[in-house]
Amino acid sequence: MKSLVLAVLALAATVGLARAQDVSEGERSFRKCGPCHSVGEDARNKVGPVLNGLDGRKSGTAADYNYSEANKKAEITWNEASFKEYIQNPMARVPGTKMAFAGIKNEKEIGDLWAYLNQFKADGSKK
Ligand code: HEC
């Protein structure tokens, strides 16, 4: 019985660690986006729009950002599934987009990136 309790505790600790790593790995991956995008409380539009509050946000709706027609008409609602599909190849998913980025192919990295981005509420504070 005692060993079972220890095993459960060890498992819980591992799961917690894996989560934390995902977010920090995602933060590292976000450096690829950083030249063009920002997130967080001081985020502002750069070459690309602010990426706060992405979950549930419609494509082409960041305030005061001048989107391409292609992005405005994409009619994507951003969530885990649509983000994961898009980021593999943005220029194929939204033909004519002005996001000049080849994409990320590694599924683990994409998952970590989503975990990182999904922390930020629309006002840039963390959930
Ligand atoms: C070279 C600059 C550049 C890089 C690097 C870049 N982006 Fe973008 N991104 C843009 C631009 C510009 C747009 C606006 C596209 C348009 O209007 O056609 C955009 C749009 C987006 C959108 C759609 C936003 C919306 O409101 O509809 C998402 C999501 C996004 N980028 C995520 C990312 C992520 C995540 C990364 C890093 C893995 C990344 N981008 C890397 C320039 C970039």
Backbone and ligand atoms as CSV (ligand in chain L), in Angstrom:
chain,resi,resn,atom,element,x,y,z
A,1,MET,N,N,0.838,-1.205,0.000
A,1,MET,CA,C,0.000,0.000,0.000
A,1,MET,C,C,0.871,1.252,0.000
A,2,LYS,N,N,1.887,1.209,0.857
A,2,LYS,CA,C,2.750,2.386,0.941
A,2,LYS,C,C,3.451,2.644,-0.404
A,3,SER,N,N,3.892,1.543,-1.041
A,3,SER,CA,C,4.596,1.725,-2.313
A,3,SER,C,C,3.640,2.256,-3.390
A,4,LEU,N,N,2.369,1.857,-3.293
A,4,LEU,CA,C,1.397,2.358,-4.266
A,4,LEU,C,C,1.259,3.883,-4.119
A,5,VAL,N,N,1.151,4.322,-2.870
A,5,VAL,CA,C,1.030,5.756,-2.616
A,5,VAL,C,C,2.251,6.491,-3.176
A,6,LEU,N,N,3.422,5.925,-2.942
A,6,LEU,CA,C,4.644,6.564,-3.449
A,6,LEU,C,C,4.639,6.618,-4.969
A,7,ALA,N,N,4.176,5.517,-5.576
A,7,ALA,CA,C,4.151,5.478,-7.044
A,7,ALA,C,C,3.214,6.557,-7.587
A,8,VAL,N,N,2.064,6.712,-6.936
A,8,VAL,CA,C,1.104,7.721,-7.390
A,8,VAL,C,C,1.707,9.122,-7.224
A,9,LEU,N,N,2.373,9.342,-6.100
A,9,LEU,CA,C,3.002,10.652,-5.867
A,9,LEU,C,C,4.077,10.927,-6.913
A,10,ALA,N,N,4.864,9.898,-7.213
A,10,ALA,CA,C,5.942,10.068,-8.189
A,10,ALA,C,C,5.356,10.401,-9.555
A,11,LEU,N,N,4.275,9.717,-9.888
A,11,LEU,CA,C,3.629,9.963,-11.182
A,11,LEU,C,C,3.109,11.401,-11.241
A,12,ALA,N,N,2.452,11.825,-10.167
A,12,ALA,CA,C,1.900,13.178,-10.128
A,12,ALA,C,C,3.023,14.206,-10.313
A,13,ALA,N,N,4.158,13.954,-9.677
A,13,ALA,CA,C,5.289,14.879,-9.785
A,13,ALA,C,C,5.793,14.924,-11.223
A,14,THR,N,N,5.853,13.762,-11.866
A,14,THR,CA,C,6.348,13.716,-13.244
A,14,THR,C,C,5.414,14.472,-14.173
A,15,VAL,N,N,4.112,14.278,-13.980
A,15,VAL,CA,C,3.143,14.956,-14.832
A,15,VAL,C,C,3.279,16.470,-14.652
A,16,GLY,N,N,3.405,16.911,-13.411
A,16,GLY,CA,C,3.564,18.337,-13.140
A,16,GLY,C,C,4.799,18.902,-13.824
A,17,LEU,N,N,5.864,18.150,-13.769
A,17,LEU,CA,C,7.123,18.582,-14.374
A,17,LEU,C,C,6.990,18.686,-15.889
A,18,ALA,N,N,6.329,17.681,-16.469
A,18,ALA,CA,C,6.161,17.669,-17.925
A,18,ALA,C,C,5.382,18.907,-18.368
A,19,ARG,N,N,4.353,19.277,-17.605
A,19,ARG,CA,C,3.570,20.469,-17.951
A,19,ARG,C,C,4.443,21.710,-17.939
A,20,ALA,N,N,5.203,21.858,-16.862
A,20,ALA,CA,C,6.041,23.042,-16.726
A,20,ALA,C,C,7.033,23.114,-17.885
A,21,GLN,N,N,7.572,21.960,-18.230
A,21,GLN,CA,C,8.541,21.948,-19.328
A,21,GLN,C,C,7.886,22.359,-20.632
A,22,ASP,N,N,6.663,21.895,-20.840
A,22,ASP,CA,C,5.995,22.254,-22.082
A,22,ASP,C,C,5.948,23.762,-22.264
A,23,VAL,N,N,5.537,24.460,-21.204
A,23,VAL,CA,C,5.412,25.907,-21.308
A,23,VAL,C,C,6.782,26.558,-21.530
A,24,SER,N,N,7.788,26.090,-20.794
A,24,SER,CA,C,9.097,26.742,-20.970
A,24,SER,C,C,9.721,26.368,-22.312
A,25,GLU,N,N,9.458,25.135,-22.763
A,25,GLU,CA,C,9.919,24.770,-24.120
A,25,GLU,C,C,9.195,25.620,-25.163
A,26,GLY,N,N,7.907,25.857,-24.901
A,26,GLY,CA,C,7.127,26.680,-25.822
A,26,GLY,C,C,7.643,28.111,-25.857
A,27,GLU,N,N,8.058,28.592,-24.703
A,27,GLU,CA,C,8.612,29.953,-24.639
A,27,GLU,C,C,9.888,30.029,-25.483
A,28,ARG,N,N,10.671,28.957,-25.392
A,28,ARG,CA,C,11.901,28.914,-26.192
A,28,ARG,C,C,11.552,28.909,-27.691
A,29,SER,N,N,10.564,28.098,-28.040
A,29,SER,CA,C,10.155,28.010,-29.447
A,29,SER,C,C,9.609,29.346,-29.944
A,30,PHE,N,N,8.945,30.090,-29.039
A,30,PHE,CA,C,8.341,31.365,-29.428
A,30,PHE,C,C,9.397,32.387,-29.884
A,31,ARG,N,N,10.656,32.115,-29.559
A,31,ARG,CA,C,11.713,33.023,-30.054
A,31,ARG,C,C,11.711,33.099,-31.578
A,32,LYS,N,N,11.232,32.030,-32.215
A,32,LYS,CA,C,11.138,32.036,-33.681
A,32,LYS,C,C,10.087,33.036,-34.162
A,33,CYS,N,N,9.101,33.274,-33.320
A,33,CYS,CA,C,7.997,34.167,-33.679
A,33,CYS,C,C,8.292,35.599,-33.227
A,34,GLY,N,N,9.171,35.717,-32.220
A,34,GLY,CA,C,9.427,36.985,-31.533
A,34,GLY,C,C,9.813,38.162,-32.405
A,35,PRO,N,N,10.539,37.929,-33.507
A,35,PRO,CA,C,10.856,39.097,-34.352
A,35,PRO,C,C,9.589,39.764,-34.888
A,36,CYS,N,N,8.519,39.020,-35.002
A,36,CYS,CA,C,7.300,39.555,-35.626
A,36,CYS,C,C,6.092,39.636,-34.690
A,37,HIS,N,N,6.096,38.866,-33.605
A,37,HIS,CA,C,4.919,38.809,-32.725
A,37,HIS,C,C,5.309,39.042,-31.276
A,38,SER,N,N,4.365,39.605,-30.496
A,38,SER,CA,C,4.586,39.627,-29.056
A,38,SER,C,C,3.327,39.201,-28.316
A,39,VAL,N,N,3.528,38.774,-27.075
A,39,VAL,CA,C,2.445,38.371,-26.175
A,39,VAL,C,C,2.739,38.966,-24.796
A,40,GLY,N,N,1.728,38.953,-23.934
A,40,GLY,CA,C,1.919,39.447,-22.573
A,40,GLY,C,C,1.343,40.837,-22.411
A,41,GLU,N,N,1.535,41.389,-21.194
A,41,GLU,CA,C,0.859,42.647,-20.861
A,41,GLU,C,C,1.360,43.843,-21.662
A,42,ASP,N,N,2.626,43.799,-22.085
A,42,ASP,CA,C,3.154,44.928,-22.857
A,42,ASP,C,C,3.155,44.651,-24.359
A,43,ALA,N,N,2.424,43.621,-24.752
A,43,ALA,CA,C,2.469,43.228,-26.162
A,43,ALA,C,C,1.946,44.335,-27.061
A,44,ARG,N,N,2.537,44.443,-28.227
A,44,ARG,CA,C,2.052,45.402,-29.227
A,44,ARG,C,C,2.218,44.761,-30.598
A,45,ASN,N,N,1.463,45.275,-31.562
A,45,ASN,CA,C,1.598,44.770,-32.922
A,45,ASN,C,C,2.977,45.117,-33.440
A,46,LYS,N,N,3.614,44.152,-34.081
A,46,LYS,CA,C,4.926,44.409,-34.695
A,46,LYS,C,C,4.745,44.169,-36.195
A,47,VAL,N,N,5.638,43.397,-36.790
A,47,VAL,CA,C,5.418,43.010,-38.192
A,47,VAL,C,C,4.117,42.215,-38.279
A,48,GLY,N,N,3.888,41.390,-37.262
A,48,GLY,CA,C,2.650,40.609,-37.160
A,48,GLY,C,C,1.829,41.059,-35.962
A,49,PRO,N,N,0.568,40.608,-35.876
A,49,PRO,CA,C,-0.327,41.040,-34.785
A,49,PRO,C,C,0.026,40.434,-33.429
A,50,VAL,N,N,-0.444,41.104,-32.388
A,50,VAL,CA,C,-0.347,40.573,-31.020
A,50,VAL,C,C,-1.042,39.214,-30.970
A,51,LEU,N,N,-0.473,38.280,-30.235
A,51,LEU,CA,C,-1.062,36.933,-30.169
A,51,LEU,C,C,-1.693,36.619,-28.808
A,52,ASN,N,N,-2.102,37.649,-28.069
A,52,ASN,CA,C,-2.807,37.400,-26.796
A,52,ASN,C,C,-4.216,36.860,-27.049
A,53,GLY,N,N,-4.708,36.069,-26.098
A,53,GLY,CA,C,-6.106,35.628,-26.136
A,53,GLY,C,C,-6.453,34.845,-27.387
A,54,LEU,N,N,-5.518,34.058,-27.870
A,54,LEU,CA,C,-5.716,33.390,-29.162
A,54,LEU,C,C,-6.857,32.377,-29.126
A,55,ASP,N,N,-7.002,31.652,-28.014
A,55,ASP,CA,C,-8.014,30.591,-27.972
A,55,ASP,C,C,-9.417,31.197,-28.084
A,56,GLY,N,N,-10.107,30.891,-29.170
A,56,GLY,CA,C,-11.458,31.406,-29.381
A,56,GLY,C,C,-11.500,32.693,-30.201
A,57,ARG,N,N,-10.325,33.246,-30.512
A,57,ARG,CA,C,-10.269,34.500,-31.271
A,57,ARG,C,C,-10.440,34.203,-32.764
A,58,LYS,N,N,-11.128,35.084,-33.473
A,58,LYS,CA,C,-11.271,34.877,-34.917
A,58,LYS,C,C,-10.057,35.432,-35.639
A,59,SER,N,N,-9.683,34.794,-36.732
A,59,SER,CA,C,-8.534,35.257,-37.516
A,59,SER,C,C,-8.785,36.678,-38.012
A,60,GLY,N,N,-7.716,37.449,-38.037
A,60,GLY,CA,C,-7.809,38.790,-38.602
A,60,GLY,C,C,-8.495,39.813,-37.721
A,61,THR,N,N,-8.501,39.610,-36.399
A,61,THR,CA,C,-9.249,40.536,-35.542
A,61,THR,C,C,-8.425,41.233,-34.451
A,62,ALA,N,N,-7.105,41.142,-34.479
A,62,ALA,CA,C,-6.323,41.884,-33.476
A,62,ALA,C,C,-6.527,43.383,-33.727
A,63,ALA,N,N,-6.775,44.126,-32.655
A,63,ALA,CA,C,-7.080,45.553,-32.794
A,63,ALA,C,C,-5.920,46.303,-33.446
A,64,ASP,N,N,-6.276,47.224,-34.343
A,64,ASP,CA,C,-5.312,48.140,-34.965
A,64,ASP,C,C,-4.195,47.443,-35.736
A,65,TYR,N,N,-4.464,46.251,-36.212
A,65,TYR,CA,C,-3.445,45.593,-37.032
A,65,TYR,C,C,-3.929,45.527,-38.471
A,66,ASN,N,N,-3.026,45.839,-39.383
A,66,ASN,CA,C,-3.363,45.900,-40.799
A,66,ASN,C,C,-3.110,44.547,-41.483
A,67,TYR,N,N,-4.132,43.709,-41.466
A,67,TYR,CA,C,-4.011,42.362,-42.029
A,67,TYR,C,C,-4.064,42.374,-43.555
A,68,SER,N,N,-3.545,41.304,-44.136
A,68,SER,CA,C,-3.744,41.060,-45.573
A,68,SER,C,C,-5.205,40.650,-45.791
A,69,GLU,N,N,-5.681,40.805,-47.008
A,69,GLU,CA,C,-7.031,40.340,-47.348
A,69,GLU,C,C,-7.143,38.840,-47.068
A,70,ALA,N,N,-6.079,38.110,-47.394
A,70,ALA,CA,C,-6.094,36.650,-47.226
A,70,ALA,C,C,-6.353,36.271,-45.770
A,71,ASN,N,N,-5.656,36.939,-44.856
A,71,ASN,CA,C,-5.827,36.608,-43.431
A,71,ASN,C,C,-7.218,37.038,-42.941
A,72,LYS,N,N,-7.661,38.211,-43.440
A,72,LYS,CA,C,-8.986,38.695,-43.017
A,72,LYS,C,C,-10.095,37.745,-43.457
A,73,LYS,N,N,-9.905,37.161,-44.641
A,73,LYS,CA,C,-10.954,36.291,-45.198
A,73,LYS,C,C,-10.784,34.828,-44.803
A,74,ALA,N,N,-9.784,34.526,-44.020
A,74,ALA,CA,C,-9.477,33.109,-43.728
A,74,ALA,C,C,-10.583,32.433,-42.917
A,75,GLU,N,N,-11.301,33.231,-42.115
A,75,GLU,CA,C,-12.397,32.677,-41.315
A,75,GLU,C,C,-12.002,31.468,-40.482
A,76,ILE,N,N,-10.897,31.609,-39.795
A,76,ILE,CA,C,-10.456,30.569,-38.869
A,76,ILE,C,C,-10.783,31.047,-37.457
A,77,THR,N,N,-11.302,30.168,-36.628
A,77,THR,CA,C,-11.370,30.483,-35.203
A,77,THR,C,C,-10.183,29.791,-34.572
A,78,TRP,N,N,-9.312,30.589,-33.949
A,78,TRP,CA,C,-8.095,30.013,-33.383
A,78,TRP,C,C,-8.408,29.183,-32.149
A,79,ASN,N,N,-7.930,27.976,-32.157
A,79,ASN,CA,C,-7.989,27.099,-30.984
A,79,ASN,C,C,-6.858,26.104,-31.160
A,80,GLU,N,N,-6.770,25.171,-30.248
A,80,GLU,CA,C,-5.632,24.244,-30.298
A,80,GLU,C,C,-5.543,23.544,-31.657
A,81,ALA,N,N,-6.669,23.031,-32.146
A,81,ALA,CA,C,-6.639,22.252,-33.391
A,81,ALA,C,C,-6.309,23.130,-34.602
A,82,SER,N,N,-6.969,24.289,-34.707
A,82,SER,CA,C,-6.730,25.116,-35.895
A,82,SER,C,C,-5.327,25.717,-35.860
A,83,PHE,N,N,-4.853,26.054,-34.655
A,83,PHE,CA,C,-3.492,26.578,-34.551
A,83,PHE,C,C,-2.471,25.528,-34.973
A,84,LYS,N,N,-2.662,24.307,-34.492
A,84,LYS,CA,C,-1.691,23.242,-34.787
A,84,LYS,C,C,-1.633,22.946,-36.282
A,85,GLU,N,N,-2.783,23.023,-36.932
A,85,GLU,CA,C,-2.798,22.780,-38.371
A,85,GLU,C,C,-2.106,23.948,-39.099
A,86,TYR,N,N,-2.476,25.159,-38.719
A,86,TYR,CA,C,-1.967,26.359,-39.389
A,86,TYR,C,C,-0.452,26.480,-39.303
A,87,ILE,N,N,0.072,26.280,-38.087
A,87,ILE,CA,C,1.481,26.627,-37.864
A,87,ILE,C,C,2.433,25.658,-38.564
A,88,GLN,N,N,1.919,24.509,-38.984
A,88,GLN,CA,C,2.769,23.592,-39.755
A,88,GLN,C,C,3.152,24.194,-41.092
A,89,ASN,N,N,2.232,24.988,-41.651
A,89,ASN,CA,C,2.510,25.590,-42.958
A,89,ASN,C,C,1.553,26.757,-43.208
A,90,PRO,N,N,1.838,27.900,-42.570
A,90,PRO,CA,C,0.908,29.041,-42.641
A,90,PRO,C,C,0.609,29.474,-44.068
A,91,MET,N,N,1.610,29.410,-44.931
A,91,MET,CA,C,1.414,29.921,-46.290
A,91,MET,C,C,0.548,28.979,-47.128
A,92,ALA,N,N,0.461,27.713,-46.728
A,92,ALA,CA,C,-0.439,26.783,-47.415
A,92,ALA,C,C,-1.850,26.889,-46.840
A,93,ARG,N,N,-1.948,27.091,-45.514
A,93,ARG,CA,C,-3.262,27.150,-44.868
A,93,ARG,C,C,-3.994,28.438,-45.232
A,94,VAL,N,N,-3.222,29.546,-45.338
A,94,VAL,CA,C,-3.812,30.840,-45.706
A,94,VAL,C,C,-3.049,31.376,-46.923
A,95,PRO,N,N,-3.392,30.891,-48.095
A,95,PRO,CA,C,-2.661,31.324,-49.303
A,95,PRO,C,C,-2.766,32.835,-49.469
A,96,GLY,N,N,-1.623,33.471,-49.696
A,96,GLY,CA,C,-1.611,34.919,-49.850
A,96,GLY,C,C,-1.338,35.657,-48.551
A,97,THR,N,N,-1.132,34.928,-47.444
A,97,THR,CA,C,-0.823,35.598,-46.184
A,97,THR,C,C,0.501,36.349,-46.297
A,98,LYS,N,N,0.625,37.411,-45.525
A,98,LYS,CA,C,1.919,38.110,-45.502
A,98,LYS,C,C,2.802,37.627,-44.354
A,99,MET,N,N,2.375,36.550,-43.687
A,99,MET,CA,C,3.257,35.944,-42.677
A,99,MET,C,C,4.282,35.084,-43.410
A,100,ALA,N,N,5.500,35.609,-43.528
A,100,ALA,CA,C,6.554,34.905,-44.255
A,100,ALA,C,C,7.280,33.969,-43.297
A,101,PHE,N,N,6.686,32.821,-43.076
A,101,PHE,CA,C,7.245,31.867,-42.111
A,101,PHE,C,C,6.959,30.470,-42.629
A,102,ALA,N,N,8.002,29.655,-42.731
A,102,ALA,CA,C,7.867,28.336,-43.363
A,102,ALA,C,C,7.027,27.379,-42.543
A,103,GLY,N,N,6.997,27.581,-41.219
A,103,GLY,CA,C,6.204,26.693,-40.366
A,103,GLY,C,C,7.067,25.840,-39.466
A,104,ILE,N,N,6.404,25.126,-38.567
A,104,ILE,CA,C,7.069,24.223,-37.627
A,104,ILE,C,C,6.475,22.842,-37.856
A,105,LYS,N,N,7.326,21.861,-38.032
A,105,LYS,CA,C,6.826,20.519,-38.370
A,105,LYS,C,C,6.755,19.592,-37.147
A,106,ASN,N,N,7.587,19.849,-36.156
A,106,ASN,CA,C,7.698,18.938,-35.016
A,106,ASN,C,C,6.465,19.054,-34.100
A,107,GLU,N,N,5.738,17.946,-33.971
A,107,GLU,CA,C,4.475,17.986,-33.223
A,107,GLU,C,C,4.651,18.344,-31.758
A,108,LYS,N,N,5.729,17.842,-31.152
A,108,LYS,CA,C,5.994,18.156,-29.746
A,108,LYS,C,C,6.218,19.661,-29.590
A,109,GLU,N,N,7.010,20.217,-30.502
A,109,GLU,CA,C,7.291,21.656,-30.439
A,109,GLU,C,C,6.009,22.466,-30.643
A,110,ILE,N,N,5.174,22.029,-31.555
A,110,ILE,CA,C,3.911,22.733,-31.798
A,110,ILE,C,C,3.038,22.691,-30.538
A,111,GLY,N,N,2.990,21.533,-29.878
A,111,GLY,CA,C,2.213,21.399,-28.646
A,111,GLY,C,C,2.743,22.304,-27.546
A,112,ASP,N,N,4.066,22.371,-27.420
A,112,ASP,CA,C,4.678,23.240,-26.413
A,112,ASP,C,C,4.373,24.709,-26.711
A,113,LEU,N,N,4.426,25.040,-27.976
A,113,LEU,CA,C,4.170,26.420,-28.391
A,113,LEU,C,C,2.724,26.816,-28.056
A,114,TRP,N,N,1.792,25.899,-28.324
A,114,TRP,CA,C,0.396,26.173,-27.984
A,114,TRP,C,C,0.248,26.330,-26.467
A,115,ALA,N,N,0.903,25.450,-25.696
A,115,ALA,CA,C,0.821,25.537,-24.230
A,115,ALA,C,C,1.313,26.914,-23.756
A,116,TYR,N,N,2.370,27.402,-24.383
A,116,TYR,CA,C,2.902,28.713,-24.019
A,116,TYR,C,C,1.919,29.832,-24.390
A,117,LEU,N,N,1.464,29.823,-25.636
A,117,LEU,CA,C,0.583,30.896,-26.109
A,117,LEU,C,C,-0.752,30.905,-25.369
A,118,ASN,N,N,-1.251,29.714,-25.052
A,118,ASN,CA,C,-2.583,29.586,-24.465
A,118,ASN,C,C,-2.639,30.102,-23.022
A,119,GLN,N,N,-1.503,30.462,-22.459
A,119,GLN,CA,C,-1.513,31.042,-21.106
A,119,GLN,C,C,-2.070,32.453,-21.090
A,120,PHE,N,N,-1.993,33.136,-22.240
A,120,PHE,CA,C,-2.262,34.577,-22.229
A,120,PHE,C,C,-3.711,34.893,-22.551
A,121,LYS,N,N,-4.357,35.614,-21.642
A,121,LYS,CA,C,-5.721,36.072,-21.874
A,121,LYS,C,C,-5.680,37.268,-22.835
A,122,ALA,N,N,-6.858,37.689,-23.275
A,122,ALA,CA,C,-6.924,38.771,-24.261
A,122,ALA,C,C,-6.222,40.049,-23.779
A,123,ASP,N,N,-6.264,40.303,-22.461
A,123,ASP,CA,C,-5.615,41.523,-21.946
A,123,ASP,C,C,-4.122,41.303,-21.690
A,124,GLY,N,N,-3.615,40.132,-22.011
A,124,GLY,CA,C,-2.184,39.871,-21.882
A,124,GLY,C,C,-1.775,39.295,-20.539
A,125,SER,N,N,-2.715,39.287,-19.565
A,125,SER,CA,C,-2.377,38.659,-18.286
A,125,SER,C,C,-2.471,37.151,-18.453
A,126,LYS,N,N,-1.893,36.424,-17.489
A,126,LYS,CA,C,-1.911,34.967,-17.604
A,126,LYS,C,C,-3.152,34.390,-16.963
A,127,LYS,N,N,-3.655,33.297,-17.550
A,127,LYS,CA,C,-4.871,32.636,-17.065
A,127,LYS,C,C,-4.674,32.095,-15.664
L,1,HEC,C1,C,8.564,37.147,-40.432
L,1,HEC,C2,C,7.566,37.567,-39.490
L,1,HEC,C3,C,6.716,36.484,-38.825
L,1,HEC,C4,C,7.145,35.387,-38.116
L,1,HEC,C5,C,8.573,34.919,-37.871
L,1,HEC,C6,C,5.955,34.764,-37.595
L,1,HEC,N1,N,4.842,35.451,-37.991
L,1,HEC,FE1,FE,2.894,34.997,-37.523
L,1,HEC,N2,N,2.266,36.557,-38.668
L,1,HEC,C7,C,3.080,37.463,-39.311
L,1,HEC,C8,C,2.284,38.394,-40.073
L,1,HEC,C9,C,2.810,39.540,-40.933
L,1,HEC,C10,C,0.935,38.020,-39.824
L,1,HEC,C11,C,-0.315,38.671,-40.441
L,1,HEC,C12,C,-0.631,37.875,-41.682
L,1,HEC,C13,C,-1.549,38.538,-42.671
L,1,HEC,O1,O,-2.185,39.561,-42.382
L,1,HEC,O2,O,-1.624,37.984,-43.788
L,1,HEC,C14,C,0.954,36.858,-38.941
L,1,HEC,C15,C,-0.165,36.182,-38.485
L,1,HEC,C16,C,-0.149,35.157,-37.557
L,1,HEC,C17,C,-1.316,34.528,-37.001
L,1,HEC,C18,C,-2.757,34.865,-37.333
L,1,HEC,C19,C,-3.209,35.936,-36.347
L,1,HEC,C20,C,-4.620,36.422,-36.521
L,1,HEC,O3,O,-4.979,37.328,-35.746
L,1,HEC,O4,O,-5.379,35.933,-37.379
L,1,HEC,C21,C,-0.881,33.614,-36.091
L,1,HEC,C22,C,-1.737,32.700,-35.230
L,1,HEC,C23,C,0.557,33.653,-36.110
L,1,HEC,N3,N,0.966,34.592,-37.022
L,1,HEC,C24,C,1.373,32.876,-35.317
L,1,HEC,C25,C,2.768,32.825,-35.419
L,1,HEC,C26,C,3.614,31.973,-34.619
L,1,HEC,C27,C,3.129,31.082,-33.499
L,1,HEC,C28,C,4.896,32.157,-35.057
L,1,HEC,C29,C,6.158,31.465,-34.604
L,1,HEC,C30,C,6.163,30.033,-34.663
L,1,HEC,C31,C,4.843,33.156,-36.111
L,1,HEC,N4,N,3.539,33.539,-36.315
L,1,HEC,C32,C,5.956,33.633,-36.808
L,1,HEC,C33,C,4.460,37.482,-39.295
L,1,HEC,C34,C,5.265,36.505,-38.736
